[in-house]
Amino acid sequence: MRRKQRILYGICLLLLLVFVVAGCSGMHTPAKHSVAVITKSTNSDFWKAVQAGANAAGSEYNLDVIFEGPDTEEDYKTQNDLIRKAALSGAEVIVLSAIDFNKNAAAVNEAAAMGVKIVVIDSNVNSDAVLCRIGTDDYEAGQKAAQAALACTESKLHVGIVNFDKNTENGQSREKGFRDAIKKDARVESVTTINVVSSIENAQSGTIKLLQEHPEINVLVTFNEWTSLGVGWAVRTLKLNDTLRVVAFDSNPVTLGMLETGEVDALVVQKPYAMGYLSVETASRLILGHNIPEDTIYTGATLVTRENMYDPEIQQVLFPLQ
Amino acid sequence: MKLKKRYSFSSLATLLITSAVLLFSIVIFFVFVTLYQKEMEKNAIVNTEQAVAQAGAAVTNYTEEMLTTMRLFRDVYKNGLPVDGSKIAAYMELNPAVVVVGCYDREGNLLDSVAKGKRKENPLKDLSYLGWDVYSDGQIHISKPHTESLVENEYPWVVSIAQNIKTAQNQEITVVLDIQFSGVAKYIDNVGIGQHGYCFITDDAGNIVYHPQQQLLYSGVKQENTALISSGKKGSFVQEQKIYHLLPLNNSHWQIVGVSYTEELVTANVRSLIFVLLLLFAIVIVTAVVCGTLLSRTISKPINSLINAMREFEKNTENFSYKVTRGSNEVMALSESFAQMVKRIQELMEKVRNEEITLRKTELKALQAQINPHFLYNTLDAISWLCEEERNKDAAQMVNALAKLFRISISKGHELIPIQKEVEHAKSYLMIENFRYKNQFTYRFDVQSSCLSYLCNKITLQPIIENAIYHGLNRMVDEGEIVVRIFEDGEDIVFTVEDNGVGMTAEQCTAILKKEPGDKAGIGIKNVNDRIKIYFGDKYGLTIDSALDEGTRVTIRMPKVEGE
């Protein structure tokens, strides 16, 4: 009888303890978790849309979203500093769009060693610490660009590619997708690539130089927002609106104007808002310890031409409501 | 031991109290949680309705403002074309939300337009004008939000407000106003119902006009259950753990839809209530167990000790001593009564024992006082016979022995006399009997001298010797012998009386120890045995070993008792 009583007391105490712990954890509202979104830059419309999406998810999932990036899209050093700073300031997840596939890896690994979870958007980094990659399927986006480039009636095609930093992973994947797709077309006579610094001026002067050296080029492709603008301006400067078929990337309002006026003939538009939103949503799942359904999430890309740009669905993609 | 296997009072009481509390707690728990949940659901619906009503009021305000603005511009156009450009510019300055103002003729040709930024020279598409037929009823029409397609390098989201009017010159034109939508959008974006609830705008048919996450809807990341909304339901309803509230607006064909999550507004609250309740109940139950145990212990513990005391008393009635246990009044009363009872019983027992001893003593004294008349008669007869034969010396010896016998028998009324005296008594008796039986037997004493000073019951040996003579030697042909031995055995003193007479059967031996003495017999063997047992306890007393035709040995054992 004594022992039974003791067991009864034990059970009671245990129950009490369990309830107290459960009650405390149940009533406890956790402090706001922090997520750092570090992008290649902060001033392009693409990154602004990413930020808008990230903030939307941040308020939905009650997270502190810190949005930072270097001024230029080549400055991987500043990006590394930002990664370290975010890790030190207690960010639980870093959402990164890596400028340099290899040179950002060390900082990412350091942060991961401090227990920070890494999610990559848009452009990848060479690290095993990355838990989830969210972005455009770059290879497929390149193929979409090729599909738009080949949608013309010319019998002979000379293709010029204005790509950005060779060390950036997504640009290379897009070019590869593009090249693989146009290889299959017999009309393609030549493919010339130049690499420029990702800014309007560099892209513009590079494009003008390329077109002067290779006047035979009649199809021009470029793979991000800044180089798209540079190429557009170059085409406008050289007044090649009608003779050159230009396929560009992303939905800067100026590029859209060029699509209307003819400097640009097709745009491969990514979904930066969805990228930002999904990255922070994934971060929230990681913080709560939930499983993430896939380690790679493709947000998709839309091919926009002059004909469909004012379709209601395309409007939503092209013109984010600010 | 049996009692322990049944439920003890303590655990039964604890069990009863605990289960009563538990039952009560469970009932309260369910009633409370159910009521609370209902209340929370009502609350959540009211919250949603309130948020939607506020959003509705804001959007109604906004559309009202748009309509007012429209009327303002319309009145300018009513004055006829060409329109007063400075007035339009001034009104646009006053209404910064207006992006483009224009008018169209019946065929849809743009007659005149003013834009905030640079107007496109050759717009690819004009999303602001939907066609003459749409506006033919002369009412003000509000379009779905769309991007501005008439301004260079700017693509703000606008709603187009259009109306067919007749100018002063009787010209039929459509006035179209593009007004920025971001004001409504911002307001709708910021409507929060709980943490994740939100509002959006649909038209009558359930098509989304504006949704805070429309980018996600269009990119397929999220879905909104628009089928539900177009199904024509009105008011509030709960579906798939979401609370929907639909509010049609009266100055446009839009309706506000509020969505909130029962999980967040109801379930989470109920869950935290359950946590708190469980915590409270755990405390209550533990308290009940502790209280029950304490309560039952205060009753059962003294009762248990009372039970133990009673058992102890059963086993050892004489030497039991009981102390009153502490406890509640009832138990104290019980305990006191028991103590009283124990005392009383022990007193009674003591009394009975004393009375029994007194009775025995009285009886003994009566017997001792009684002189066996045959013995006295025979002895006196023998003495007289000796006198007649002038054997004066022998006669004097006999008289002496008889006198000694009687003196020791009386011994001033003492029950215990020194063994030495007892031996003298036995010797006197044997001398008389030996004389009477004309030396038919011999006798001898073998006494350890260390024993002589201890005390023994008087007239212990005589009845046994008497028995040996009358029943053992009397019927013998040969000369008999009686041997009396007294020796120490540890803490005891042992007397033996042996004869070589006819002996007895085992039945006779036990019968002798039970037989009440008759009139004739003086103090019987049984009496000797009883007296020793009364005085010294059951350990002591008398045993008889006998074999037919061989003899009898009677052994008496008693403790060493020191004389004063």
Contacts between the chains, C-beta under 8 A, distances in Angstrom:
chain1	res1	chain2	res2	distance
A	1	B	4	7.1
A	1	B	8	6.0
A	1	B	10	7.7
A	1	B	11	6.2
A	4	B	11	7.3
A	5	B	11	7.0
A	5	B	14	7.9
A	5	B	293	7.1
A	8	B	14	7.9
A	8	B	289	6.7
A	9	B	289	7.3
A	12	B	285	6.9
A	12	B	286	4.7
A	12	B	289	5.5
A	13	B	286	7.4
A	15	B	282	5.3
A	15	B	285	7.5
A	15	B	286	7.5
A	16	B	282	4.9
A	16	B	283	6.9
A	16	B	286	5.4
A	18	B	282	8.0
A	19	B	275	7.8
A	19	B	278	5.1
A	19	B	279	4.6
A	19	B	282	4.1
A	20	B	279	6.3
A	20	B	282	7.7
A	22	B	275	6.0
A	22	B	278	7.2
A	22	B	279	7.8
A	23	B	275	4.6
A	23	B	276	6.3
A	23	B	278	6.9
A	23	B	279	4.0
A	26	B	271	6.7
A	26	B	272	5.4
A	26	B	275	3.6
A	27	B	272	5.8
A	27	B	275	6.5
A	27	B	276	7.2
A	53	B	215	7.3
A	53	B	216	7.8
A	56	B	212	7.6
A	56	B	213	6.6
A	56	B	216	7.9
A	60	B	196	5.9
A	62	B	195	6.3
A	253	B	153	5.1
A	253	B	154	6.4
A	253	B	155	5.7
A	254	B	153	5.6
A	256	B	153	7.7
A	256	B	155	6.6
A	257	B	152	6.0
A	257	B	153	4.4
A	260	B	120	7.4
A	260	B	123	8.0
A	260	B	124	4.8
A	271	B	215	7.8
A	271	B	219	4.8
A	273	B	215	4.4
A	273	B	216	7.2
A	273	B	219	7.2
A	274	B	215	6.9
A	274	B	216	6.2
A	274	B	219	4.4
A	274	B	221	5.1
A	277	B	213	8.0
A	277	B	215	8.0
A	277	B	216	5.9
A	277	B	221	6.6
A	278	B	221	6.4
A	299	B	219	6.7
A	299	B	221	7.7
A	300	B	219	6.9
A	300	B	220	7.6
A	306	B	124	6.5
A	309	B	124	7.4
A	310	B	124	7.1
A	310	B	125	4.5
A	310	B	127	6.1
A	310	B	147	7.4
A	310	B	149	6.0
A	312	B	146	7.4
A	313	B	218	5.7
A	315	B	146	6.4
A	315	B	147	4.9
A	316	B	214	6.1
A	316	B	215	6.1
A	316	B	218	3.9
A	316	B	219	8.0
A	317	B	215	7.8
A	317	B	218	6.4
A	317	B	219	7.0
A	318	B	147	7.4
A	318	B	155	7.2
A	319	B	147	4.5
A	319	B	155	4.3
A	319	B	156	8.0
A	319	B	157	6.8
A	320	B	215	6.0
A	321	B	157	5.0
A	321	B	181	7.4
A	321	B	182	6.8
A	321	B	185	5.5
A	321	B	214	7.5
A	321	B	215	7.7
A	322	B	182	6.9
